[in-house]
């Protein structure tokens, strides 16, 4: 089965918000064997919406729409759907009851007629219960096609996908099996990896495809298998991953299909009852954000200090002023002292520190732009690593975060092996 995702909203087209809904929907559909053929973003404009629906119906089996279901006059998706299906709006009593209950329990402002009118749905639509909001989802079937409309609010859309849409698609439609395995590599660029695995790649089975997904500081290798027998496809991917390990096992650090790196690191720490803290300068809290956003991170992540200025490194982490004067704020010695200071401050077994010149100016150090020192503190002491990540600020920060993840994972593995 093929699907098309249509996002409605001028705010997307003018760059006011980023369309994260399409990425989530596509990922969830792919998990159940529905291929996304096209993603389209369109204006809140009647003719544009109607044309997009017509064109999508000629390409795919499932059309999924997000956006334009609010209570105000600029939200015209429902009226456009009525026109498209030659239908009319009718009041849905169950949706109205849900709206009134939400206002009674959670919303201080009085309910208005505009809010109640969100219970007006096309008569041909099956209402999909939106647990987290007042705009119901809608499911239409017409000429062998499925049309699904959801609100654009991300957490409402995700709730509908999880509780209503995915179960209905799985129950009512036969789909091929699509399996992915994404191998995460650190420390080697895309072209260098391609050269190393060229022979392996050329001999992949016909039903297994490889895609390179480069990012700052890492390259993901996504293996995709498509067919009818899940067991055979899983065996095929596992066999290829095993062969890949024999070639580049030294730079493979995990699998995206399982969990992101911060979750893997958190799990490794939790298994031993160890904890982690961070002391960040040039990365400005990016590492802490990653670790703290992972579910269950409070078990293993103690906290972070963003010591951006030179003085804050001394005041908060007790980095010696003499050390800074002698070696510069961007140095291995200061990186080690920052990591050690974080361990002491947060009483953690492990700590990561970052100090560097991300650009575009050099700040308090004369170190070359792109120079970054990453400090790693463990129960066995602290060490620091020097890198030059180029001259683009965002690239330097991104590479620093990914490299720090790689280094702390290596350190935890060494400590576990030693114990």
C-alpha positions in Angstrom: 0.0 0.0 0.0 1.1 3.6 -0.7 0.3 6.7 1.2 0.6 10.4 0.7 0.8 12.9 3.6 -0.6 16.4 3.1 0.2 19.0 5.7 -2.0 22.1 5.6 -0.9 25.5 6.9 0.6 28.7 5.8 2.9 28.6 8.9 4.7 25.7 7.4 5.2 27.3 4.0 6.6 30.5 5.4 9.0 28.7 7.7 7.3 29.8 10.9 7.2 26.2 12.1 9.0 23.0 11.1 6.9 20.1 9.8 7.8 17.4 12.2 4.3 15.7 11.8 5.2 14.2 8.3 8.4 12.7 9.6 6.6 11.0 12.5 3.6 9.8 10.3 6.0 8.4 7.6 8.0 6.5 10.2 4.9 4.9 11.8 3.4 4.0 8.5 6.7 2.4 7.4 6.7 0.2 10.5 3.5 -1.5 9.3 4.5 -1.9 5.7 2.8 1.2 4.2 5.2 3.1 1.9 5.0 6.9 1.8 5.0 7.9 -1.9 4.9 11.7 -1.4 4.7 14.4 1.2 3.0 17.6 0.3 2.6 20.9 2.1 -0.1 23.3 1.0 -1.8 26.6 1.9 -5.0 27.0 3.9 -6.8 27.7 0.7 -9.9 25.9 -0.7 -8.8 25.3 -4.2 -5.3 24.2 -3.1 -6.8 21.7 -0.7 -9.3 20.3 -3.2 -6.6 19.9 -5.9 -4.2 18.2 -3.5 -6.8 15.7 -2.5 -7.7 15.0 -6.1 -4.1 14.5 -7.2 -3.2 12.3 -4.2 -6.2 10.0 -4.9 -4.7 9.3 -8.3 -1.3 8.3 -6.9 -1.9 6.4 -3.6 -4.2 4.3 -1.5 -4.2 6.3 1.7 -4.3 10.1 2.0 -3.4 11.5 5.4 -4.1 15.1 6.1 -2.9 17.2 9.1 -3.9 20.7 10.0 -6.7 23.1 9.6 -9.1 21.7 12.1 -9.2 24.4 14.7 -12.2 26.5 15.8 -11.4 29.7 13.9 -12.5 30.8 10.4 -9.1 30.2 8.8 -9.4 26.5 9.6 -11.3 25.3 6.5 -10.3 21.6 6.2 -13.7 20.2 7.2 -15.6 22.4 4.8 -13.2 21.4 2.0 -13.7 17.8 2.9 -17.5 18.3 2.7 -17.1 19.8 -0.7 -14.8 17.1 -1.9 -17.1 14.3 -0.8 -20.3 16.1 -1.6 -21.3 16.0 2.0 -22.5 18.2 4.8 -21.6 18.9 8.4 -23.6 17.3 11.2 -23.2 17.5 15.0 -21.6 14.5 16.5 -22.9 14.0 20.0 -20.0 12.0 21.3 -17.5 14.5 20.1 -19.5 17.3 21.6 -19.6 15.5 25.0 -15.8 15.1 24.9 -15.3 18.8 24.1 -17.5 19.8 27.0 -15.7 17.5 29.4 -12.3 18.9 28.4 -13.5 22.4 29.1 -15.0 21.4 32.4 -11.9 19.6 33.6 -8.9 21.5 32.1 -9.8 24.8 30.6 -10.5 28.0 32.6 -12.2 30.0 29.9 -15.9 29.4 29.2 -16.8 27.1 26.3 -18.0 29.1 23.3 -20.1 28.2 20.2 -16.9 28.2 18.2 -15.6 25.4 20.5 -18.9 23.5 20.3 -18.9 23.7 16.5 -15.8 21.5 16.5 -18.2 18.7 17.0 -19.6 19.4 13.5 -18.2 16.7 11.2 -18.9 15.6 7.7 -21.7 13.0 7.9 -19.7 10.5 5.8 -16.8 10.6 8.2 -16.1 8.1 11.0 -15.0 10.2 14.0 -11.7 9.3 15.5 -11.4 10.0 19.2 -8.8 12.7 20.0 -8.1 12.1 23.7 -5.9 15.2 24.0 -7.8 17.9 22.1 -11.1 19.2 20.9 -10.6 18.5 17.1 -11.7 15.0 16.3 -9.9 12.9 13.7 -11.9 11.8 10.6 -11.8 8.6 8.5 -13.3 8.5 5.1 -13.5 5.6 2.6 -14.3 6.4 -1.1 -13.7 4.5 -4.3 -11.3 2.1 -2.6 -9.2 5.0 -1.1 -8.8 5.9 2.6 -8.8 9.6 3.6 -7.7 10.4 7.1 -7.8 13.9 8.6 -6.0 14.8 11.9 -5.3 18.1 13.8 -1.9 19.6 13.3 -1.0 19.8 17.0 1.8 17.2 17.2 0.9 15.5 20.5 -2.8 15.2 19.4 -1.8 13.8 16.0 0.5 11.3 17.6 -2.2 10.1 20.0 -4.6 9.6 17.0 -1.9 7.7 15.0 -1.1 5.4 18.0 -4.6 4.7 19.3 -6.9 5.0 16.2 -5.2 5.0 12.8 -2.4 2.5 13.0 -4.7 -0.2 14.6 -7.4 0.4 12.0 -4.9 0.1 9.1 -3.4 -3.1 10.5 -6.7 -4.6 11.1 -8.4 -3.8 7.8 -5.6 -4.0 5.2 -3.0 -6.5 4.1 0.5 -5.0 3.8 4.0 -6.2 2.8 6.6 -6.5 5.5 9.2 -3.7 5.5 12.1 -4.1 8.0 14.9 -1.6 8.7 18.1 -2.0 10.6 20.1 1.2 11.0 23.8 0.8 12.0 25.4 3.8 13.7 29.0 4.5 13.0 31.3 7.1 14.4 34.8 8.3 13.4 34.8 7.7 9.7 33.3 9.7 6.8 30.8 8.5 4.3 33.2 8.1 1.3 35.8 6.2 3.5 33.1 3.8 4.7 31.8 3.3 1.2 35.3 2.3 0.0 35.7 -0.2 2.9 32.4 -1.9 2.3 32.2 -1.7 -1.5 32.5 -5.4 -2.1 30.0 -6.2 0.7 27.5 -3.7 -0.7 27.8 -5.0 -4.3 26.9 -8.5 -3.1 23.8 -7.6 -1.0 20.7 -9.8 -1.7 18.2 -8.3 -4.2 15.6 -7.8 -1.4 18.0 -5.9 0.9 18.9 -2.3 0.1 21.5 0.0 1.7 21.3 3.8 2.3 24.0 6.1 3.6 22.7 8.7 6.1 25.6 11.0 7.0 25.4 13.5 9.8 27.9 15.6 11.7 30.4 13.2 13.3 28.6 10.0 12.3 27.2 8.0 9.5 24.2 5.8 9.7 23.9 2.8 7.4 20.3 1.8 6.9 19.5 -1.7 5.7 16.0 -2.2 4.3 14.4 -5.5 3.5 11.0 -5.8 1.8 8.9 -8.9 1.2 6.2 -11.2 2.6 8.0 -13.4 5.1 9.1 -11.5 8.1 11.3 -14.3 9.5 13.3 -14.6 6.3 13.7 -10.9 6.0 14.9 -10.6 9.5 17.4 -13.4 9.0 18.6 -11.7 5.8 19.3 -8.4 7.6 20.9 -10.0 10.6 23.3 -11.9 8.3 24.3 -8.8 6.5 24.8 -6.9 9.8 27.1 -9.7 11.0 29.1 -9.5 7.8 29.3 -5.7 8.1 30.7 -6.0 11.6 33.5 -8.1 10.3 34.5 -5.2 8.0 33.9 -2.1 10.0 33.1 -3.4 13.5 35.6 -1.0 15.1 33.5 2.1 14.2 30.0 0.6 14.9 28.5 1.9 18.1 24.9 0.8 18.1 21.6 0.6 16.2 19.1 3.3 15.7 16.3 0.8 15.5 16.9 0.0 19.1 17.4 3.3 20.9 19.3 6.6 20.3 22.8 6.8 21.7 21.8 8.8 24.8 19.4 6.0 25.8 22.0 3.3 25.2 24.5 5.2 27.3 21.9 5.7 30.1 21.1 2.0 30.1 24.8 1.1 30.3 25.2 3.4 33.3 22.1 2.2 35.0 23.1 -1.4 34.8 26.1 -0.7 37.0 24.5 1.9 39.2 26.7 4.6 37.7 25.8 8.2 37.0 26.9 10.9 34.5 27.2 14.7 34.6 28.3 17.2 32.0 30.3 20.5 32.0 29.7 22.3 28.8 31.2 25.4 27.3 31.2 25.4 23.5 28.2 23.0 23.3 26.1 25.2 25.4 24.0 22.5 27.0 23.3 20.4 23.9 24.7 17.2 25.7 22.6 17.8 28.7 19.5 18.3 26.6 20.1 15.0 24.9 20.6 13.1 28.1 17.8 14.7 30.0 15.2 14.2 27.2 15.7 10.4 27.2 13.0 8.6 29.1 14.2 7.4 32.5 17.3 9.6 32.4 17.0 10.6 36.0 18.3 7.2 37.0 21.7 7.8 35.4 22.0 11.6 34.6 22.8 13.8 37.6 23.0 17.2 36.0 25.0 19.7 34.0 26.8 23.0 34.3 27.0 25.3 31.3 30.2 27.3 32.0 30.4 29.4 28.9 32.6 32.2 30.2 36.1 31.7 31.4 35.3 33.0 34.9 32.4 30.6 35.4 34.7 27.7 34.9 36.7 28.9 37.9 33.7 29.9 40.0 31.5 26.9 39.5 33.9 24.0 38.6 36.9 25.2 40.6 39.2 25.2 37.5 42.4 26.9 38.6 43.0 30.4 37.2 46.7 29.6 37.0 45.8 26.5 34.9 43.8 28.6 32.5 46.5 31.3 32.3 49.2 28.7 31.6 47.4 26.5 29.0 44.4 28.7 27.7 40.7 28.1 28.4 40.6 25.9 25.2 43.1 23.2 26.2 43.3 19.6 27.2 44.2 20.6 30.8 41.1 22.7 31.2 38.9 20.1 29.6 40.2 17.5 32.1 39.7 19.9 35.1 36.2 20.7 34.0 35.2 17.0 33.8 36.8 16.4 37.1 35.0 19.4 38.6 31.7 18.1 37.3 32.2 14.7 38.9 32.9 16.3 42.2 30.0 18.8 42.0 27.4 16.2 41.0 29.0 13.2 42.8 28.9 11.2 39.5 31.2 8.4 38.4 31.5 9.8 34.9 31.5 13.3 33.4 31.9 14.9 29.9 33.3 18.3 29.4 33.6 20.4 26.2 35.6 23.6 25.7 36.5 25.0 22.3 36.2 27.7 19.7 33.1 27.0 17.7 33.3 30.4 16.0 32.8 32.7 14.3 35.1 34.6 16.7 37.8 33.2 19.0 36.5 34.4 22.3 38.9 34.1 25.3 41.3 31.8 23.5 43.6 32.1 20.5 43.1 28.4 19.6 42.2 27.9 15.9 38.5 28.1 15.0 37.0 24.6 15.1 39.3 23.4 17.9 37.5 21.5 20.5 38.8 19.6 23.6 36.5 16.9 25.0 37.2 15.8 28.6 36.1 12.4 30.0 36.3 11.8 33.7 35.9 8.3 35.1 36.7 6.6 38.4 40.2 6.0 37.0 40.9 9.6 36.3 40.4 12.1 33.5 41.7 12.5 30.0 41.1 14.9 27.1 40.9 14.6 23.4 41.6 17.3 20.8 39.7 17.8 17.6 39.2 20.3 14.8 35.7 20.2 13.5 35.9 22.9 10.8 34.8 26.5 10.6 31.0 26.3 10.7 29.6 26.9 14.2 26.6 24.6 14.0 28.8 21.8 12.5 31.4 22.2 15.2 28.8 22.0 18.0 27.0 19.0 16.3 30.3 17.1 15.8 31.4 17.9 19.4 28.2 16.4 20.8 28.4 13.2 18.7 32.1 12.7 19.4 31.5 13.2 23.1 28.8 10.5 23.0 31.2 8.2 21.3 34.0 8.8 23.8 31.8 8.4 26.9 30.4 5.1 25.6 33.9 3.8 25.0 34.9 4.8 28.5 31.9 3.1 30.0 32.6 -0.1 28.0 36.2 -0.1 29.2 35.2 0.3 32.8 32.6 -2.4 32.6 35.1 -4.8 31.0 37.6 -4.0 33.7 35.1 -4.8 36.4 
